[in-house]
Amino acid sequence: MQEMSGAQILVKSLEDLGVVRVFGYTGAAILPVFHALGQSSISINVNANEQSCAFGAAAYSRSSDRVGVAVVTSGPAITNTLTAVADSNADSVPMLVFAGQVPQNRLGTDEFQHINVKKVFEEAAKKVVLITDGTDVEQTVKDAYFYARSGKPGPVVIDFPLDAQQKTGVYHGIPVERFAGKYEQETHLGHNQCKQFFELLEKSQRPLLYVGGGLNSLAASNLIRNFNKKFNIPSINSLMGKGILDESLDTSLGMLGMFGTPYANIAIQETDLFVAFGVRWNDRVVQKVGESGLTAEIAYIDINAEKVQEVRVTRNPKFSFIGDAVTVLEDLLEYSETHPVTLDIADWQKRTAALKHNFILDYNRNSEYIQTAEVMDLLSSRMTSDTIITTGVGNHQMLAAQHIKTLRPKSFLTSGAFGTMGFSLPSAIGAYCANPGSRVVAIDGDSSIKMNMGEIHTIGSLGLPIKVLLINNHADGMVRSIQASMYNRQFTASERNYDASFANIARECGFDWCRKISRREELEEALDGFLASAGPSFLEVVTDREESVYPFIPNGKGYRDMVLGPHIKSCESQAVTSKSA
């Protein structure tokens, strides 16, 4: 046992947990913690604002198997952090946020920079904890770390009043294993459950495997790849599921949904068994399963008990299980080793391979302007096993998800359920800090990048070898597409006739390699130079304002209403719209 201040106990607890880096922005109400950090082995990454701190910490988690940590001060720092916390909670990302607070005797008053942290975060975080005089700081911190990772992961916010940071307490040195064991789940599939699952699978002639972010770890990815190497089931993925399966395989049909690939969105219309692992069910991707004439049987496995129970009531799945995907896949693979499983799906495999061949993603190759899809195709052909992609939110995000083939899990980081612009730059910083040997490419749009543009300075001033690929169409592309189809092309507040040169701004912020291009003949050479450069690099590509994302499913419509657009050519007769929206 050792007497320390509350701030020192916090920092020592983080060291015990193996934390080597935090993302933070200091201020008066959190200074004791920063002082303790300065005397510790933990590095501090100072971002341009508190939202970026939390996005960086979340990306640290998204791109590794560790829990990112953000440390911010009180008042506006809390509200700045809210968006990133809500974003992480929506995408089930574990994170710890330590928030400075006014002294305990001033809680609930009009004290300078006071806000009720619990009320701010109660619907945006997995848990909110207020540290008081009676709180064991060490136990709280260590427990929060593992709680954030447990079950359906999410952010834990710890509200830390200034006087509690300063007050002397006792550090006990409690082994972290004690807390890890508290949340370990050992729920296995029983023999009969495995039998039921495979009987359902064997009966199916057109099974479709759907993987989501719940499998986005190296362990889960290896298991689902082994599962599908054995059974060769045509597969699709959510936006958060990119990289989990090998996207180069004929059986990998890419992303499902509103902006999904044509072959994924056709396959779901034809499947007779929809096998979903680790997916959100109430998003715009799969909410139509079982509706609009889709009558496939459903098998659903997920860690989120509330969601599984909801699906049981609303969808009546033939098979469902609440449990960790890794454990479930281990059980299924073990069962299949001793109980022969025979699938008769050769015709279905040929059919889905033909879909992928006959509905090739394409773009306007005759335009005088560079197409975003063209940029993503070229980047995809230059992907390496150590490349990590982060994106902002907008048309560039969906085109990146459609066209870029990621090679491993945790290598495509984007804002999914919350759709937060400004995500890309701070997330690239967090991803690089977690994976310093990787090539990190931040893809952003001219609207999205401005949301957290201060991180250009962070990257440049720290000399981080992050590559920023800016797609500049001088417009809010996704909003503009909606306006074109629903508001008679009245582009109110979604177009700009002028933008400052972002490449010049990056150069002033310390980027080593900066270039802006607008001609197609410059593209490949510029992209190769950009990727080959050693330090912070910035490539601004001026693209076609008229470009839209195809295919897409109009709001309120079903998969049968998918619009291929003018450039994706069908090589077969199919009940899919091929005209422009």
C-alpha positions as CSV (number, residue, x, y, z in Angstrom):
1,M,0.0,0.0,0.0
2,Q,1.1,3.5,-0.8
3,E,-0.3,7.0,-0.2
4,M,-0.8,9.0,-3.3
5,S,-3.0,11.8,-4.6
6,G,-6.1,10.7,-6.5
7,A,-4.5,11.9,-9.8
8,Q,-1.4,9.8,-9.1
9,I,-3.5,6.7,-8.3
10,L,-5.3,7.2,-11.6
11,V,-2.1,7.3,-13.5
12,K,-0.5,4.5,-11.6
13,S,-3.6,2.4,-12.3
14,L,-3.3,3.1,-16.0
15,E,0.3,2.0,-16.0
16,D,-0.8,-1.2,-14.3
17,L,-3.2,-1.7,-17.1
18,G,-0.5,-1.4,-19.7
19,V,-1.6,2.0,-21.0
20,V,1.4,3.7,-22.8
21,R,-0.4,6.7,-24.4
22,V,-3.3,9.0,-23.7
23,F,-4.9,11.6,-25.9
24,G,-5.6,14.8,-24.1
25,Y,-6.0,18.5,-23.8
26,T,-5.2,20.1,-20.5
27,G,-7.0,22.8,-18.5
28,A,-7.3,24.0,-14.9
29,A,-9.7,21.3,-13.7
30,I,-7.6,18.4,-14.9
31,L,-4.1,19.8,-14.2
32,P,-3.3,17.4,-11.3
33,V,-3.8,14.4,-13.7
34,F,-1.6,16.0,-16.4
35,H,1.1,16.7,-13.8
36,A,1.0,13.0,-12.7
37,L,1.1,11.9,-16.4
38,G,4.2,14.1,-16.9
39,Q,6.0,12.1,-14.1
40,S,4.9,8.7,-15.5
41,S,5.9,6.4,-18.3
42,I,2.7,7.3,-20.3
43,S,3.1,9.5,-23.4
44,I,0.6,12.3,-24.0
45,N,-0.7,13.1,-27.5
46,V,-2.1,16.6,-27.5
47,N,-4.7,17.2,-30.2
48,A,-6.2,20.4,-31.4
49,N,-9.4,20.0,-29.4
50,E,-11.2,17.6,-27.1
51,Q,-13.4,16.0,-29.7
52,S,-10.2,15.0,-31.6
53,C,-8.7,13.7,-28.4
54,A,-11.6,11.3,-28.0
55,F,-11.7,10.4,-31.7
56,G,-8.0,9.6,-31.5
57,A,-8.4,7.5,-28.4
58,A,-11.3,5.6,-30.0
59,A,-9.3,5.0,-33.2
60,Y,-6.5,3.7,-31.0
61,S,-9.1,1.1,-29.8
62,R,-10.6,0.6,-33.3
63,S,-7.2,-0.3,-34.8
64,S,-5.8,-2.5,-32.0
65,D,-7.0,-4.8,-29.2
66,R,-6.3,-2.1,-26.5
67,V,-8.5,0.5,-24.9
68,G,-7.8,4.1,-25.9
69,V,-7.8,6.8,-23.1
70,A,-8.8,10.4,-23.4
71,V,-8.1,13.0,-20.7
72,V,-9.9,16.4,-20.9
73,T,-10.8,19.3,-18.7
74,S,-14.2,20.6,-17.6
75,G,-17.1,22.5,-19.1
76,P,-16.8,23.1,-22.9
77,A,-14.2,20.3,-23.0
78,I,-17.0,17.9,-21.9
79,T,-19.4,19.1,-24.5
80,N,-16.7,19.0,-27.2
81,T,-16.0,15.4,-26.2
82,L,-19.7,14.3,-26.4
83,T,-19.9,13.7,-30.1
84,A,-16.9,11.4,-30.2
85,V,-18.1,9.5,-27.2
86,A,-21.6,9.1,-28.8
87,D,-19.9,8.0,-32.1
88,S,-17.9,5.3,-30.2
89,N,-20.9,4.1,-28.3
90,A,-22.9,3.7,-31.5
91,D,-20.1,1.7,-33.1
92,S,-19.4,-0.4,-29.9
93,V,-15.9,0.9,-29.4
94,P,-14.3,0.7,-25.9
95,M,-12.7,3.8,-24.6
96,L,-12.0,5.6,-21.3
97,V,-12.6,9.3,-20.9
98,F,-11.4,11.1,-17.8
99,A,-13.1,14.5,-17.4
100,G,-12.0,17.3,-15.1
101,Q,-14.7,18.7,-12.9
102,V,-15.2,21.5,-10.4
103,P,-14.7,20.7,-6.7
104,Q,-17.3,18.5,-5.1
105,N,-18.8,21.3,-2.9
106,R,-19.5,23.3,-6.1
107,L,-21.3,20.5,-8.0
108,G,-24.8,21.6,-9.0
109,T,-24.0,25.3,-8.9
110,D,-23.2,27.9,-11.4
111,E,-19.5,27.5,-10.9
112,F,-17.3,28.5,-13.8
113,Q,-17.2,25.7,-16.5
114,H,-19.4,23.4,-14.5
115,I,-21.7,21.0,-16.2
116,N,-23.5,17.8,-15.1
117,V,-21.4,15.2,-16.7
118,K,-23.7,12.3,-16.0
119,K,-26.6,14.0,-17.7
120,V,-24.5,15.0,-20.7
121,F,-23.3,11.5,-21.3
122,E,-26.0,9.2,-19.9
123,E,-27.4,8.3,-23.3
124,A,-24.1,8.6,-25.2
125,A,-21.8,6.4,-23.1
126,K,-21.9,2.8,-21.8
127,K,-21.4,4.0,-18.3
128,V,-20.7,7.3,-16.4
129,V,-18.9,7.3,-13.0
130,L,-18.6,10.2,-10.6
131,I,-15.5,10.0,-8.3
132,T,-16.2,11.3,-4.8
133,D,-14.3,11.2,-1.5
134,G,-15.6,7.7,-0.8
135,T,-14.5,6.3,-4.2
136,D,-11.7,3.9,-4.5
137,V,-9.9,5.5,-7.5
138,E,-7.7,2.5,-8.3
139,Q,-10.6,0.0,-8.3
140,T,-12.8,2.4,-10.3
141,V,-10.2,2.9,-13.1
142,K,-9.2,-0.8,-13.4
143,D,-12.8,-1.9,-13.4
144,A,-13.8,0.7,-16.0
145,Y,-11.1,-0.5,-18.4
146,F,-12.4,-4.0,-18.5
147,Y,-16.0,-3.0,-18.3
148,A,-15.5,-0.9,-21.5
149,R,-14.3,-4.0,-23.3
150,S,-16.9,-6.4,-22.0
151,G,-20.1,-7.6,-23.6
152,K,-21.2,-5.0,-26.1
153,P,-18.1,-2.7,-25.8
154,G,-18.4,1.0,-25.4
155,P,-17.0,4.2,-23.8
156,V,-16.8,4.8,-20.0
157,V,-16.7,8.4,-18.8
158,I,-15.2,9.1,-15.4
159,D,-16.1,12.5,-13.9
160,F,-13.2,13.5,-11.6
161,P,-13.6,16.6,-9.4
162,L,-10.5,18.7,-8.9
163,D,-10.4,18.2,-5.1
164,A,-10.7,14.4,-5.5
165,Q,-7.7,14.5,-7.9
166,Q,-5.7,16.4,-5.2
167,K,-6.9,14.4,-2.1
168,T,-4.5,11.8,-0.7
169,G,-5.7,8.2,-0.9
170,V,-4.3,4.7,-0.8
171,Y,-3.0,2.8,-3.8
172,H,-3.2,-0.9,-3.1
173,G,-1.7,-2.4,-6.3
174,I,-4.7,-4.7,-7.0
175,P,-3.7,-7.2,-9.8
176,V,-5.5,-6.3,-13.0
177,E,-6.3,-9.9,-13.6
178,R,-8.9,-9.7,-10.9
179,F,-10.9,-7.2,-12.9
180,A,-10.4,-9.0,-16.2
181,G,-11.9,-12.2,-14.7
182,K,-14.9,-10.3,-13.5
183,Y,-16.2,-9.7,-17.1
184,E,-14.9,-12.8,-18.9
185,Q,-17.7,-14.7,-20.6
186,E,-17.5,-18.5,-21.0
187,T,-20.8,-19.1,-22.7
188,H,-20.5,-21.9,-25.2
189,L,-22.8,-23.4,-27.7
190,G,-24.0,-26.8,-26.6
191,H,-23.9,-30.0,-28.7
192,N,-27.6,-29.6,-29.6
193,Q,-27.2,-26.0,-30.5
194,C,-24.3,-26.7,-32.9
195,K,-26.4,-29.6,-34.4
196,Q,-29.4,-27.2,-34.8
197,F,-27.2,-24.6,-36.6
198,F,-25.6,-27.0,-39.0
199,E,-29.0,-28.8,-39.8
200,L,-30.3,-25.4,-40.7
201,L,-27.2,-24.7,-42.9
202,E,-27.3,-28.1,-44.6
203,K,-31.0,-27.6,-45.5
204,S,-30.2,-24.3,-47.1
205,Q,-29.5,-24.1,-50.9
206,R,-28.6,-20.4,-50.9
207,P,-27.0,-19.4,-47.6
208,L,-25.6,-16.0,-47.2
209,L,-23.1,-15.1,-44.5
210,Y,-23.2,-11.6,-43.1
211,V,-20.4,-10.3,-40.9
212,G,-20.4,-7.1,-38.9
213,G,-18.2,-5.2,-36.5
214,G,-18.7,-7.7,-33.7
215,L,-16.1,-9.9,-35.6
216,N,-13.6,-7.0,-36.1
217,S,-10.7,-8.5,-34.3
218,L,-7.7,-10.6,-35.4
219,A,-9.0,-13.6,-33.5
220,A,-12.5,-13.4,-34.8
221,S,-11.4,-12.7,-38.3
222,N,-9.1,-15.7,-38.3
223,L,-11.9,-17.9,-37.1
224,I,-14.6,-16.7,-39.6
225,R,-12.0,-17.0,-42.4
226,N,-11.3,-20.6,-41.4
227,F,-15.1,-21.2,-41.2
228,N,-15.6,-19.9,-44.7
229,K,-12.5,-21.6,-46.0
230,K,-14.1,-24.8,-44.9
231,F,-17.7,-24.1,-46.1
232,N,-17.1,-21.5,-48.9
233,I,-20.4,-19.7,-48.2
234,P,-21.0,-16.5,-50.2
235,S,-20.5,-13.6,-47.8
236,I,-21.3,-10.0,-47.4
237,N,-20.3,-7.4,-44.8
238,S,-21.5,-4.3,-43.1
239,L,-19.5,-1.0,-43.3
240,M,-18.0,-1.8,-39.9
241,G,-17.2,-5.4,-41.1
242,K,-14.7,-4.5,-43.9
243,G,-11.5,-6.5,-43.8
244,I,-12.9,-9.3,-41.6
245,L,-13.2,-11.6,-44.6
246,D,-10.9,-11.7,-47.6
247,E,-12.5,-9.3,-50.1
248,S,-10.5,-10.7,-53.0
249,L,-12.4,-14.0,-53.0
250,D,-15.2,-14.7,-55.6
251,T,-17.5,-15.5,-52.7
252,S,-16.9,-12.1,-51.0
253,L,-19.6,-9.8,-52.3
254,G,-18.7,-6.7,-50.4
255,M,-20.8,-4.3,-48.5
256,L,-24.6,-4.6,-48.1
257,G,-27.0,-1.7,-47.8
258,M,-28.1,1.7,-49.0
259,F,-24.8,2.2,-50.8
260,G,-23.8,-1.5,-51.0
261,T,-22.4,-3.3,-53.9
262,P,-24.9,-4.4,-56.6
263,Y,-24.0,-8.1,-56.1
264,A,-24.5,-7.9,-52.3
265,N,-27.8,-6.2,-52.6
266,I,-29.0,-8.7,-55.2
267,A,-27.7,-11.7,-53.3
268,I,-29.8,-10.8,-50.2
269,Q,-32.9,-10.9,-52.4
270,E,-32.1,-14.5,-53.4
271,T,-30.8,-16.1,-50.3
272,D,-32.9,-18.6,-48.3
273,L,-30.8,-18.4,-45.1
274,F,-29.3,-15.2,-43.8
275,V,-26.6,-16.0,-41.3
276,A,-25.6,-12.9,-39.3
277,F,-22.6,-12.6,-37.0
278,G,-22.0,-9.5,-34.9
279,V,-24.2,-7.0,-36.6
280,R,-26.5,-4.2,-35.6
281,W,-30.0,-5.0,-36.7
282,N,-31.8,-1.7,-36.7
283,D,-29.6,0.2,-39.0
284,R,-30.3,1.1,-42.6
285,V,-28.5,-2.0,-43.8
286,V,-30.6,-5.0,-42.7
287,Q,-33.8,-3.5,-41.4
288,K,-35.5,-4.7,-44.5
289,V,-34.6,-8.4,-44.0
290,G,-37.9,-10.1,-43.6
291,E,-39.7,-7.2,-45.2
292,S,-40.5,-6.2,-48.8
293,G,-41.0,-9.8,-49.8
294,L,-37.7,-11.0,-48.4
295,T,-38.5,-14.3,-46.7
296,A,-35.1,-15.8,-45.9
297,E,-34.7,-17.8,-42.8
298,I,-32.5,-16.1,-40.2
299,A,-29.7,-17.2,-38.0
300,Y,-28.4,-14.5,-35.7
301,I,-25.4,-14.6,-33.3
302,D,-24.4,-11.5,-31.3
303,I,-23.1,-10.5,-27.9
304,N,-25.8,-7.8,-27.4
305,A,-28.5,-9.6,-25.4
306,E,-31.0,-6.7,-25.8
307,K,-30.6,-6.7,-29.6
308,V,-30.8,-10.5,-29.9
309,Q,-34.0,-10.5,-27.8
310,E,-35.5,-7.8,-30.0
311,V,-34.7,-9.8,-33.2
312,R,-36.3,-12.9,-31.6
313,V,-39.5,-11.0,-31.1
314,T,-39.6,-9.0,-34.4
315,R,-37.9,-11.4,-36.9
316,N,-38.5,-14.9,-35.4
317,P,-35.1,-16.3,-36.4
318,K,-34.7,-20.1,-36.8
319,F,-31.5,-19.9,-34.8
320,S,-30.2,-17.3,-32.4
321,F,-27.6,-17.1,-29.7
322,I,-26.3,-14.5,-27.3
323,G,-22.6,-14.9,-27.0
324,D,-19.1,-13.9,-28.0
325,A,-18.4,-14.5,-31.6
326,V,-14.9,-16.0,-31.0
327,T,-16.3,-18.6,-28.6
328,V,-19.3,-19.4,-30.9
329,L,-17.1,-19.9,-34.0
330,E,-14.6,-22.0,-32.0
331,D,-17.6,-24.2,-30.9
332,L,-19.0,-24.5,-34.5
333,L,-15.6,-25.3,-36.0
334,E,-14.9,-27.9,-33.3
335,Y,-18.3,-29.5,-33.9
336,S,-17.7,-29.7,-37.6
337,E,-14.5,-31.6,-37.1
338,T,-16.3,-34.5,-35.5
339,H,-19.6,-34.2,-37.3
340,P,-19.4,-34.2,-41.1
341,V,-21.3,-31.3,-42.6
342,T,-22.3,-31.4,-46.2
343,L,-23.5,-28.4,-48.1
344,D,-25.1,-28.6,-51.5
345,I,-24.5,-25.0,-52.6
346,A,-22.4,-25.3,-55.8
347,D,-25.1,-23.6,-57.9
348,W,-25.4,-20.8,-55.4
349,Q,-21.6,-20.3,-55.4
350,K,-21.7,-20.1,-59.2
351,R,-24.6,-17.7,-59.1
352,T,-23.0,-15.3,-56.7
353,A,-19.7,-15.4,-58.5
354,A,-21.6,-14.5,-61.7
355,L,-23.3,-11.6,-59.9
356,K,-19.9,-10.2,-59.0
357,H,-18.7,-10.7,-62.6
358,N,-21.8,-9.3,-64.2
359,F,-22.4,-6.2,-62.1
360,I,-19.0,-4.6,-62.0
361,L,-18.7,-1.3,-60.1
362,D,-17.9,1.5,-62.6
363,Y,-17.9,5.3,-63.0
364,N,-18.0,8.0,-65.7
365,R,-14.8,7.3,-67.6
366,N,-15.6,9.9,-70.2
367,S,-15.8,12.9,-67.9
368,E,-13.2,15.6,-68.2
369,Y,-13.1,15.6,-64.4
370,I,-11.5,13.1,-62.1
371,Q,-14.0,10.7,-60.5
372,T,-13.7,9.9,-56.8
373,A,-14.5,6.2,-57.6
374,E,-11.5,6.3,-60.0
375,V,-9.2,7.5,-57.2
376,M,-10.5,4.7,-54.9
377,D,-9.9,2.1,-57.5
378,L,-6.3,3.2,-58.0
379,L,-5.7,3.3,-54.3
380,S,-7.2,-0.1,-53.8
381,S,-4.7,-1.5,-56.4
382,R,-1.9,-0.1,-54.2
383,M,-3.1,-1.4,-50.9
384,T,-0.6,-3.3,-48.7
385,S,-1.1,-5.6,-45.8
386,D,0.1,-2.8,-43.4
387,T,-2.2,-0.1,-44.8
388,I,-4.8,1.4,-42.5
389,I,-7.6,3.5,-44.0
390,T,-9.6,6.2,-42.1
391,T,-12.4,8.1,-43.8
392,G,-14.5,11.1,-43.1
393,V,-18.2,11.0,-43.8
394,G,-19.8,11.7,-47.2
395,N,-19.7,10.4,-50.7
396,H,-16.0,9.6,-50.5
397,Q,-16.7,7.4,-47.5
398,M,-19.2,5.2,-49.4
399,L,-17.0,5.1,-52.5
400,A,-14.0,4.1,-50.5
401,A,-16.1,1.3,-48.8
402,Q,-17.3,0.1,-52.2
403,H,-14.0,0.2,-54.1
404,I,-11.1,-0.3,-51.7
405,K,-10.4,-4.0,-50.9
406,T,-9.0,-4.1,-47.3
407,L,-6.8,-7.0,-46.5
408,R,-7.2,-7.4,-42.7
409,P,-9.5,-6.5,-39.8
410,K,-9.2,-3.2,-38.0
411,S,-7.7,-1.6,-41.2
412,F,-10.8,0.4,-42.4
413,L,-11.8,2.9,-39.7
414,T,-14.9,5.0,-40.3
415,S,-17.9,6.4,-38.5
416,G,-20.7,4.0,-39.0
417,A,-23.9,4.3,-37.0
418,F,-23.4,8.0,-36.0
419,G,-22.0,9.2,-39.4
420,T,-19.8,11.9,-37.9
421,M,-18.0,14.3,-40.2
422,G,-14.5,15.2,-39.0
423,F,-13.7,11.6,-38.1
424,S,-10.8,10.9,-40.4
425,L,-7.9,13.1,-39.3
426,P,-8.0,12.5,-35.5
427,S,-8.7,8.8,-36.1
428,A,-5.7,8.6,-38.4
429,I,-3.6,10.0,-35.5
430,G,-5.0,7.4,-33.1
431,A,-4.5,4.6,-35.6
432,Y,-0.9,5.6,-36.2
433,C,-0.1,5.8,-32.5
434,A,-1.5,2.3,-32.0
435,N,0.3,1.0,-35.2
436,P,3.5,3.1,-35.7
437,G,4.9,0.7,-38.3
438,S,1.8,0.9,-40.5
439,R,1.0,3.1,-43.5
440,V,-2.0,5.2,-42.5
441,V,-4.0,6.9,-45.2
442,A,-6.7,9.4,-44.1
443,I,-9.3,9.9,-46.8
444,D,-11.4,12.9,-46.4
445,G,-13.8,15.3,-48.3
446,D,-13.5,19.0,-48.5
447,S,-16.5,19.4,-46.2
448,S,-15.6,16.8,-43.7
449,I,-12.0,17.8,-43.3
450,K,-12.9,21.3,-42.1
451,M,-14.7,19.9,-39.1
452,N,-11.4,18.9,-37.4
453,M,-8.9,20.8,-39.6
454,G,-6.8,21.6,-36.6
455,E,-5.4,18.0,-36.8
456,I,-3.6,19.0,-40.0
457,H,-1.4,21.1,-37.6
458,T,-1.2,18.2,-35.1
459,I,0.1,15.8,-37.8
460,G,2.5,18.4,-39.3
461,S,3.9,19.7,-36.0
462,L,4.5,16.2,-34.7
463,G,5.9,15.0,-38.0
464,L,3.6,11.9,-38.1
465,P,4.0,10.0,-41.4
466,I,0.3,10.1,-42.1
467,K,-0.9,10.5,-45.6
468,V,-4.0,12.7,-46.1
469,L,-5.9,12.1,-49.4
470,L,-8.4,15.0,-49.8
471,I,-11.3,14.6,-52.3
472,N,-12.4,18.1,-53.1
473,N,-15.5,18.5,-55.2
474,H,-16.4,21.9,-53.7
475,A,-19.6,20.6,-52.4
476,D,-21.4,18.5,-49.7
477,G,-21.6,15.6,-52.1
478,M,-24.0,13.3,-50.3
479,V,-26.4,16.2,-49.4
480,R,-26.2,17.4,-52.9
481,S,-27.3,13.9,-54.2
482,I,-30.3,14.0,-51.9
483,Q,-31.1,17.5,-53.1
484,A,-30.8,16.3,-56.8
485,S,-33.3,13.5,-56.3
486,M,-35.8,15.0,-53.8
487,Y,-35.5,18.8,-54.1
488,N,-35.4,19.3,-57.9
489,R,-31.7,20.0,-57.9
490,Q,-32.0,23.0,-55.6
491,F,-28.6,22.9,-54.0
492,T,-29.2,25.2,-51.1
493,A,-26.1,25.6,-48.9
494,S,-24.3,22.5,-50.3
495,E,-22.1,24.0,-53.0
496,R,-19.0,26.3,-52.8
497,N,-17.4,28.1,-55.8
498,Y,-14.1,28.5,-54.0
499,D,-12.0,26.7,-51.4
500,A,-8.6,27.7,-50.2
501,S,-5.9,25.4,-51.2
502,F,-5.9,22.7,-48.5
503,A,-2.5,21.5,-49.9
504,N,-1.0,24.9,-49.2
505,I,-2.5,24.9,-45.7
506,A,-0.9,21.5,-45.1
507,R,2.5,22.8,-46.3
508,E,2.3,25.7,-43.9
509,C,1.5,23.2,-41.1
510,G,4.7,21.2,-41.7
511,F,3.7,18.5,-44.2
512,D,6.8,17.3,-46.2
513,W,5.0,16.4,-49.4
514,C,2.0,18.5,-50.7
515,R,0.3,18.6,-54.1
516,K,-3.0,19.6,-55.6
517,I,-4.1,18.2,-58.9
518,S,-7.2,18.5,-61.1
519,R,-6.3,16.7,-64.4
520,R,-6.8,13.0,-64.9
521,E,-3.4,12.5,-66.5
522,E,-1.7,13.7,-63.3
523,L,-3.5,11.2,-61.0
524,E,-1.5,8.0,-61.1
525,E,1.9,9.7,-60.9
526,A,0.7,12.0,-58.1
527,L,-0.8,9.1,-56.1
528,D,2.4,7.0,-56.4
529,G,4.5,9.9,-55.2
530,F,2.1,10.6,-52.4
531,L,2.2,6.9,-51.2
532,A,6.0,6.7,-51.6
533,S,6.8,9.8,-49.5
534,A,8.3,9.3,-46.1
535,G,6.9,12.0,-43.9
536,P,3.5,13.8,-43.5
537,S,1.9,13.8,-47.0
538,F,-1.0,15.7,-48.4
539,L,-2.6,15.0,-51.8
540,E,-5.6,17.2,-52.8
541,V,-7.6,15.8,-55.8
542,V,-10.2,18.1,-57.4
543,T,-13.1,15.9,-58.5
544,D,-16.4,16.0,-60.3
545,R,-19.1,17.8,-58.4
546,E,-21.7,16.0,-60.4
547,E,-20.5,12.5,-59.4
548,S,-23.0,10.5,-57.3
549,V,-22.6,7.2,-55.4
550,Y,-24.0,4.3,-57.3
551,P,-25.6,1.9,-56.7
552,F,-28.0,3.2,-54.0
553,I,-31.3,2.4,-52.5
554,P,-33.7,5.4,-52.2
555,N,-34.8,6.3,-48.7
556,G,-37.8,4.1,-47.6
557,K,-37.3,1.6,-50.4
558,G,-36.1,-2.0,-50.4
559,Y,-33.3,-3.9,-52.1
560,R,-35.4,-4.5,-55.1
561,D,-35.5,-0.8,-55.7
562,M,-31.7,-0.5,-56.0
563,V,-30.6,2.1,-58.6
564,L,-27.6,1.0,-60.5
565,G,-27.0,4.4,-62.1
566,P,-25.8,5.2,-65.6
567,H,-22.3,3.6,-65.5
568,I,-22.8,0.2,-63.9
569,K,-23.8,-2.1,-66.7
570,S,-25.7,-5.3,-66.1
571,C,-24.6,-8.3,-68.2
572,E,-27.7,-10.2,-67.4
573,S,-31.4,-9.7,-67.3
574,Q,-32.2,-8.7,-63.7
575,A,-35.0,-6.9,-62.0
576,V,-32.8,-4.0,-61.0
577,T,-33.1,-0.4,-62.1
578,S,-30.3,0.6,-64.4
579,K,-31.2,4.2,-65.0
580,S,-29.9,7.2,-63.1
581,A,-31.9,8.4,-60.1
